[in-house]
Amino acid sequence: MQKRKAKSTSPKHPRSGAPARKSRVHFIKTDRGLFPLSELQKYANEAASQQLPEDDVAWLRENGLVPLPFNVNRLLDLQDNCTFFDSCARQIANDVVAQGYDLVPVEEGKEDKAKRKEIADLFDDPNKEDETLLDIIKKNIIDWGVVGWFGIEVSRAGAAADHRVNGLFHMPAHTIRVHRERQKYCQVRDTRKRWFKRFGADIVVSAETGLEHKSSKHEANELIFYGEYYAKNTYYGRPNILPAVGAVFGLIGVRDYNLEFFENYGIPAALVTLEGEWEEGSAKLISDFIDNEIKGTENAHRTVVLELTEGANITWKPLVVEVKEGHFAVYYKSLRDEVLSSYKMPPYRIGIAEVGSLGGTTASTADRIYVESIVQPLQLMVARIINTKIIQEGLQCDTYKLVFKKIDTRDWKALVERWKVLFGMAVITPGWIAEQLALDTKDMVHADEYFVSNQFAPLAEAGLNPATMTEDDIKDAVDKLVAKAKANIKENNNGQ
């Protein structure tokens, strides 16, 4: 068989045509290639157009619609590929609705049972799709966390604008396009389009064409739209994750890097050099054997046997030999913290155990910051939309308002220790403590009495009834209790 010397596989210089460098090195690639750090860094800096195709942009502008400020589908793909991004968006939505809500009178004591039932019936079953108002709000908050805006479709009992609301529906945020006059919206799904008018707008819009008429056979439903403030685009909004998109790409890159290692277990990133006389096609045979025969954990530690002629030589030079699982530990945590920071999310709240510098945690402080800066503002914003638009305008009711129940961020362990001390000093009563725990005190014994330690006896039984005793009497009684306690301690010690 004819033999040839190994030739360089380096690319030719684009101008001179000469080899870019003299070498006899064959670069063996896996299916996905070697994954050096430079490739990982390219995830965060990868240039990618966020523009719509020309035909889509033209159609939007022809119909008066404003193009999206960034590639929304790219964000959705990132959500699908980053645990921390997805967990933050979903956990915020859970925390906003988890405690439920109350329908309370706007004026205390002013009740209207018929109105309250009408509101409750709509909120319990807003669209005949086995979901409640809280389910719709949860989906909207996830959209807010991922995309930066959300929409609620509203239907009425009839075509007339003064008819009351009879249905509420979640509209996926990535399908919404805003009209430049802010009076209409268009839902875009592939080539399908459906128009909606702004909630409360005094116009009649065709759901099929988006054109305004005095009357329409297919009148468009209304849409309540909310977008987080974004200085670059006032029509839509922006999600909190936007400044941390680079961190999300980095996390995905670290994940792919480690997956690459496990797919090629037993084969370090390496350069293979063939020197001397080799049969034609030898480099490809070796490359195919490594890729197809010994790649993967099931083929770990298999042996390669080569028959070499005189003057021929093969060199295997590992490039990376460190333990992969800890390769980016610090970098990975830094990226993770950047994503969590964008949502003010305490790590433990999405299942990450974080230990403080002295072995403790900062969960209480982190919870308070998270609730006060993220959850409560969202609850207030959603409640305002529900109260002003749906209850007041849609149901024509100014008697009730929706109020979300707040997340309790108090440090219960510290509170219990404090109450225990105050209770033993006859400062607070059992009834007061029960009220803090939202417990019923109706059947509690001694609910309004004060107690003192050690035995926690009522004051009257301990001879310390302030109503019938002078200051000297109380002092004498306390001295007697102290003397009795000392005698009990002495007696117990002698008994031991």
Secondary structure, DSSP 8 states (H G I E B T S, - for coil): --EEE------B-TTT-SBSS---EE----SS----HHHHHHHHH--------HHHHHHHHHTTEE--SS-HHHHHHHHHH-HHHHHHHHHHHHHHHTT-EEEEESSTT---HHHHHHHHHHHHSSSSSS--HHHHHHHHHHHHHHTSEEEEEEEESSSSTTS-EEEEEEE-GGGEEEETTSSEEEEEETTEEEEEEETT-S--BBTTT--B-SS-TTB--EEEEEE---TT-SSS---TTGGGHHHHHHHHHHHHHHHHHHHTTT--SEEEEEESEEETTHHHHHHHHHHHTS-SGGGTT--------TT-EEEEEES--S-GGGTTHHHHHHHHHHHHHHTT--GGGGT-----TTS---HHHHHHHHIIIIIHHHHHHHHHHIIIIIIIIIS---SEEEEE-------HHHHHHHHHHHHHBTSS-HHHHHHHTT---TT-TTTT--EETTTTEETTTTT--TTT--HHHHHHHHHHHHHHHHHHHHHHHHH-
